[in-house]
Amino acid sequence: MFNRFQFRVLLYMLLVISLPLVLAMYLFQGQFSAYSKKELTLSVDQKHDQVIASIYQGLRNASDITHRVTEDYGVLTFVKMKEAASREGKELNDYTNSLLSDQMLQNRYLEQVCLTLQSSNRTLCAQSAEAPGMLDTRIRSAEKRFEPLIAEYSKLDAYLLTYTESIKDKSSLQELGRVTLWVNMNKLMKELSVKNNFQAYVLMDQNNKVVYRNGLYTGEELKSAGRATDYLRTDDSFIHSAKHVDMIGGVQWTSYYETAIPSFISAFPYYRAWLIAFVALVVMLSAGSALLFMTYVTRPLDVLKALMNRAELGDLRAYWTSKTSTEWGQLGQSYNQMLNRLEDLIKQVKREESLKKEAEMEALHYQLNPHFLYNTLNTIKWVAKIHKTPQISEVVSALVRLLQASLGKKGEFITLREEIGLIRDYMEIQKFRYGDRIQVVSQADELTLGCLVPRMFLQPLVENAIIHGIEPAKREGVITIRTWLDRDLLFCQVEDNGVGMQVEEGSSGWKAMHAAGGSRSDRMLRERMSGVGISHIREKIKLYYGPEFKMHIASKPGEGTTIRMSLPIHQGEELEAE
């Protein structure tokens, strides 16, 4: 996958697009960090104020509850009664208990509400003081002022504040009793810490007693800094805020708020979303650019590559036909012109090879015709000298047919039946010279007679058999012509029972060394003429059918010679079409 061109283009586009934007965002972060830190400091100051306001409001609600209980008519009547055991006293007792319980249910951060009767020194509470973990309900707080509860008086693991308000007779201003409630600061601050997400918070009263503490800060810094000092400062990791607050009862408490400085991503609320959007945009742009590149560059390149592979395998009709951009269109036209020129060049080479082959064939014909004409005219000369008969006209007629075949007036190829007929005409001429001493026997398979062979294909071999094989033997000779089919090959064979020859393989082809016989001039003539017929046939086979089809010669001195040729099978119109 990493070697694919499209993948490398995609990576390149990602780098080109993302690097400048990442650099820009890095510079933007440096410029934005100071602004974000300032905004964060202001936000912390506002959250501190919100926490103080929420605490004040919670304590104000608690004092209001206490005041409502002290002003309640039923409670006032109950504390004034001297006979609590009467029926009316029991009803007011139940009413007072119900009122205190309702205040507990309506305010979830209250731990206890109690009513103390001055006349009987009896205390009524919303919850039983004997319950496990309950508060010591003895009243020790000052009038209308929240004070921290000493730990030894509480079995609860929580910061508690007590608040007390007296019930007085309005006419005599005599104290009839007290209403006291306990505020659980843990419950009150739990909701505030979730909303404001501070790391540390400390609230101390006017006597530097801890009212509430959350986190590791102990408040020592506030004690040493002095009570009248408010500050808002930052360091490398945290933002610190200290404020003095006027609380209920005319006292002043100190509030300390601490939060960690978040990273740039957290300080800037939309930075994460912007970063995700930026990455998505870069990926989309890179993918789109890669897709466009594939559409307009790599896809036409693949098409051109496929066309060139087809052309390499020989399909010169693999033309460029795609409609793309101007540049690719020009390249495709150049490619098509190259194919046309290559096709023209191949045709020209084939034409030159064909002309060369025709010239070579004509040269062979011109070499053969004088030789053949010389022998024939020599035969007519001997007939005229010895016999002096009118049969010379028949010899001339046969000679005309042979000359017509030799000159190729019927084309380059004739059927095997016509070739054997030409051999019979040739033997009719030779009878006037040799009489019945030479016989030609044809053993041709009927299926082979319609096959096409080059004209004058077997006649030179028969002529060589007479001149170089049978005539020197001074005895009757038999020449046998055999033809047969084997698989997809046509076999033609010429045998004679003449003197034979020695066959050697030289660098220029087969060379036939005939057995000795006759005068020196006759031997020289035969040796000179022997190379004509055999070489001629061998060159014909090579030119027409290629080097894989050959001529094979087998001969022994005194026993005769056999020449066998293997050719491809061609029938009538099939060869003409080729």
N, C-alpha and C positions, 0 to 999 in steps of 0.2 A: 504493500500500500504506500510506503514512504517513497518508493521509486516512481510512482505514477506522476506524470506531469501535472495533472489536474490538482493533485494534493499539494504539490509544491507551489503551484500558483495560489491556492487558497491560503497557505501559510504566508506567502509573500504579501498577499493582500491584507491579511490580519496584521502583519507587522507594520506595513506602510500606513494603515489607517489607525491602528491602536497606539503606536508609539507617540506620535504628535499629540494625540488627545490625552494620553496618560501624563505626558510632560506638562500639558496645559493644566490638567487637574491637580498635579502636584504643586505647581506654582499657585494655583487658586487656593489650595489648602493652606499654604503659608500665609497668604493674604487674609484668608478667612478665619484662621485660628484665633487671631487677636480679637476680631469682632465677635466670634462665637464665645470666647472666654468672657468677654464683657457682658454679653447677653445672658450667659449662664450665671454670672454673678448676680445680675439683677433678678434673674429668675429664682435663685436661691433666697435672696432677700425677701422676695414676695412670698415664697413658700413658708419662710420663717414667720412672717407676719400672719399668714393663714393659720399656721399651727398655734400661735399665741392666741389669735382670735377664737379658734375652736376650743382651746382649753378654757379661756375666759367664759365663753358661752356655756360650756358644760358645767363649770362651777356656778355660773349665774343661775342656770336652771336648778341646780341643787339647792342654792340659797332660796330661790323662789318656792321650791317645794316645801322647804322648812317653814317659810313664812306663811304659806297657805295653810299648813297644818296648825300653826299657832293661831291663826285667825278663824279657824273653823268653829262654828257655833257649837256643834256637838262636842268638840274637844274641850272648848271653854266650859261648857256645862258640866262635863265629866270631871275636869280637874277641880271644880268648885264644890262638888258633892262631898259630903262627909260620910254618907252611908252608901258605900259602894256595893254592899251586899243586897240592897233592895232590888226590886224588879227593874226599876228604871235605871239603877246603877249597872245592872248586868247588861241591859240593852245598850247603854252608852259605852260600856266596856267592849262589847262585841262590835259596835260601830267604829270605835277607835282602832281596834285591831284590823278591821276590814280596810279602813282608810290607809293605815300604814302599809298594809300588804299591797294595796292598789298602787301606791307610790313606788314600791319595789318593782312591780310588774311593768309599770310604764317607763321606768328608767333603768336600762339594763346595766349601767355602770355603777349603780348603788349596791353596796354590800349589806347595809343594815340601816333601819330607821327605828328610833326608839323615842318613847314618851316617858319622862320622869315626873312623878307626882310629888310635889313638895310636901304636902300634908302628911302623906303616908310613907314617903321615901320609897315608893314602889315604882318599878320600871316596866313598861309594856313595849315589846319589840315586834317587828314584823316577822322575824325568825327567832326560833328558840335559842337562847344563849347556851343551852346544854348540848346543842347539836355539834358533831365533830367538826373541828376547824372553825368554829364560830368565834366572833370577836368578844373581847372583854368589854362589856357594855357600861362599865363605870365611866361616868362623864368627867373628863379632865380638860376639855377644850375651852378656849376663851369665847366670849360672847361675840357672835356674828363675825367669825374669822376662821378661815381654813388653816388648820395646823396639821403637820405630819404626825401620824400615829407612831408611837415608839414601838420598836419591833417586839419587845417582850410582851406587849399587850395583844399581839396578833399571831395567830397560828397559820395565817394565810401567807403564802410566798408572793406578796404583792405590795406595791406602794399604795398606802391608804391615807386619806385626808378626813379629818373630822370637822364638822360644822355644827354649831349650837346656837339656838335662839330661844330666849325666855318667853313664857306665857305669863302675862301680868294682868291683874285686875285693873280695868281702865279707871275706875273711880278712886281706888286707894293706891294704885300703882304697886300693889304687893305682888311679889313673884309667886305664882301658883304652880309652876312646873317648867320643864325644859323639853324642847324637841331637838334631838341630835341625829345626824345622819353620817354615814361613812361612804366616801367616794373611792372607788377602785380605779386608781390612775392607769393601771395596766390595761383595763378594758377600754378606758377613754382614749388612751394613746394608741391602742392597737389599730383602730380604724384610721387614725391620722398618719401613722407610719406607713401603712399600705398606700395611702393616697399620695404622700409626699416623698416616699422612698429615701429617707435620710439614713446615713450610716451611724450617726451618734446624736443623742439629744439629752440634755440635762436641764432640769428645772429646780431651782433652789429658792427657799423662802428668804424672809428678811434677816433670819439668823444664820444664814448659810447652811441650813439643813437641806438635805436632798429631798425634794418632793417627788421627783421621778428621774430615773436615769435609764438610758437605753444605749448600748454600745460600750466601748472601752474608755471613753472619756470620764474622768472622775470629777471634774470641776475645779481642780487645783488652779488652773489658769485664771478662772473667774475670781477666785479668792484673792490671788496675788495682784490681779489687775485693778482691783478697786471697784466699789459698787457703782460709781457714777460713770463708768466707762462703757460705751457701746462701740462696737467695731464690726467691720466686714472686710476680711482680708483673705488672700489666697496664697498657697504655696504650690510646690510642684505637683502635688497629688490631691489636695483637699481645698475646700472653700469653708471658712469659719465665719460664723455670724453670732454675735452676742448682743442681747437687748435687755433693758430693764423695763419691767412691766408693772403698772399700777393695778393691784388686784383688789378684790372685795375686802372691805375692812380697813381701807386706808393704808395698806402695807404695799411694799414694793418687792417684787420677786425678780429673779434673774433667769433668762432663758438663753440657752446655748444650743446652736444648731450647726451640725457639721455634715457635709456630703462630699463624696469623692468626685474629682474632676473626671468626667468620662472621656473616652477617646474621641477623636474628631468625628468619627462616624456617628457615635451616640450624641455628641453635642449638636450636631447638625441633623435634625430629625429626618430630613428628606434625602440625605446623602446616600443612604443605602439604596433607596428606590431609584435615585438618579444613577447610581453606579450600575445597578442591575439593568436599567434601561439603556445605559451607555454600552454595556457589554452585549446586550441583545442587538442594539443597533449596529455595533461593529461586526457581529457575527452575520447579521442580515446583509449588511453592505458587502462583506467579504464573500458570502455565499452568492449574492447576486452578481458581483463582479466575476467570480469564478464561473458562474453559469453563463454569463455573457461571453466570457473568454472561451469557454467550451463550445458555445454555439457558433461563434464567429471565427474561431481559430482552430481549436483542436478537432472539432467535428469535421470541417472541410479537410483538415490535414489527414485524419483517419480515412476519409473517402478517397483522397488522392493516393494515400499509401496502398489501400486495397486495389485501386485501379492499376497502380504500378506493379503490384504483385501479379495481377492478371496478365499484364503486358509481359512481365518477365517469364511467365509460363507459356507465352506464345499467342495470347489473345490480343491481337493488334487492333481489335474493335472496341477495346475498353476505353471509350471516350469520356471525357469530362462533360457532364450535362447538368450539374447542379447550378442553381441560381443563387449566388451569394454576393458578397461585397465586390466592388470593382477590382480590388487587388487580387482576390482569389479568382475572379473571372479572367483577368489577364493571365494569371498563372495557369489556369485551366486551358486557355486558348494556346498558350505556348506548349503545354503538354500535348494537346491534340495535334498541333503542327509537328511536334517531334514524332508522334506515332505515324502521321502521314508520311513524313520523310523517311522514317524507318521502313514503312511498308513499301514505299517506292524503291528504296535501296535494296530491299530483299528481292523485289520483282526484277530489278535490274541485274542483281547477281544471278538469279535463276535464269534470266534471259541470256546473260553472258555464258553461263554454264551450258545452257541448251545449245547456243550457237557454237560453243567450243566442242560439245559432243557431236553436233552435226558435222563440224569441220573435221573432227577426228574420224567420224564414220566415212565421210567422203574421201578422206585420205586413204583409209583402208580399202574403200571400193576402187579408188584409182590404182592402188597397189595390186589389188586382186585382178581387176579386169584385164590388164595387159597380160598377166600370167595365164589366166584362163583362156583368153583369146589366142595367145601364142600356141598353147597345147591343142586347141581345137583346130586352128588353121593347119597346124602340123599334121594332125590326123587326116584332114581333108587332102593335104598334099600327098600323103602316102596312098590314100585310096585312089586318087587320080593317077598316080604313077603305076600302081600295081594293077588295078582292075579296069580302069578306063571304062566305067559304066555310067549309065544315066542315074544310078542311085545317089549320085552326088547331091541331087536336089533334096532328097530326104534328110541328108546330113545338114544341109544348109537350113532346112525348115526347123530341125531340132536346135540348130545353132541360134536361130532367131529367137526361139522361145527362151533359151538360156540367157541370151543377151538381154531380152526384155526383163527377165527376173533379176539379172545382175544389175541392170540400170535402175531398178526400183520403180518401174512404172505402175506397179500395183500397190505401192506403199512399202513401208519398212517391214511390216509383218504380213505373213501369209499363214494359212493353215498347214498343219503337218501333212495333211493329205496332198496339198499342192506341192509341198517341198519334196515329198516322195515321188510325185509325178515328174518333177524337174530332174530327179536322179534317174528316172527311167529314160527321159529324153537324152540325158548325158550318156547313159549306157548304150542307147541306140547308135550314138555317134561313135562310141568306143568299139562297138562290134566290128566296124569296118577296119579297125586296126588289129584287134586281138581276137576277133571271131568269137567262138564259144568257149574260149579258154578261161574267161572270167565270168562268173555268175554272181548276181546280186539277189539276195534273199531278203524279203521284208517280213518281219514278224512284229507288226505293229498292233497294239491293242486297239480295238474299235473305238474305245472311249477316248483315246488320245488323238484320233484323226481330226477332230474339230478344234484342237488346241492351237493357239497362235504361237509361232516361233519366228525369229528374224529370218528374212529371206536369205537364200543361199547359205543356210546354216549347216546342213549336213553334206551338201555337195562337195565342199572343199575337203572334207574328211574322207569321202569316198575316192576322190581324185588322188589324195595322198596315199591311200591304201593301195591303189593300182600302181602308181608311179614308184613309190618307195617300198612297197611290201611285196606285191605279187609279181610285177614285171622282173625284178632282179632274181626271183626264185626260179624262173624258167619252167614253171609247171602250172597246171590248172589251179585257179584260185577261186575262193568263195568269199564274198563280202556279205556279212549278215547285219541287217539294220533292225534293232529291237527298240520298242518304245512301250512304256507302261507307267501307270500311276501308283504312287505310294503316299498315302496321307494327302498332304497338300502340295506335293512335288510331282513334276513331270520328268521322267528319266528317259534319255535318248542315248543309245549305245551303238557304236560302229565297230565290228570285229572283222579281222581278216586273217588268213592262214599263210601270210607271206613270210619274209625272212626275219621279221621282228627288228627290234632296235634296243639300244641301251639308253636308259632314261636317267638323266642327272638333273639335280636341282641347282640352278645357278642364281646369281643375284638378280638377273633380269627376267627370270621365268624358267619354264621348262625347256630344255634343249634336247632334241632327239638325235642320237648318233646311230644311224642305220648300219646294218651289217654290210660287209664288203661284198661287192658284186659289180660286174660290168667294167667298162674302161674307166680310166682316170677322169676323162672329161665328163662321162656319164655320172660318176660319183660326185664330182664337184657340182654338176647341174642339180642333182637330186638334193644334195646338202643345202644348196642355195635356195631351192624352191620349197624344201620341207618346212622351213620356218615361216613361210607365208601363210599356208592354210591353217596350221595349228595356232600360230600367234593371232591370226585374224579372228578365229572363233573365240579364243580366250578374251581378246579385247572387246569383242561384241558382248560376251556375257557380262563382263565387268561394267561396260558402259550402260547396258540396258537394265541390268538387274542388281548391280552392286557387287562389292567384293565378297559377300557371303555365299554367292553361287559360283562354283568353280568347275574346272575340267580335270578329270582324273585319267591318267594314262597307265596302262599295265602292259608290259611286253617282255618277251624273252627271245633272244636270237634263235632263229630257226623254227619258232613255234607260232609266230604271229603277234598281232598287236590289238589291244582293246582300248577304245576311248569312250569314256562314260561322262555324261553331262547331266547335272541336276538343275532344273529350272522351276520357277513358280508357274502355277497353272493360270492361264488366261484364256478366256473363251470369247470369241467373236467381238461383239459390240462392247464388252467390258473393257478390253484393251484399247479400242478406239476412243472410248470416253476418257481414258486416262491420258 
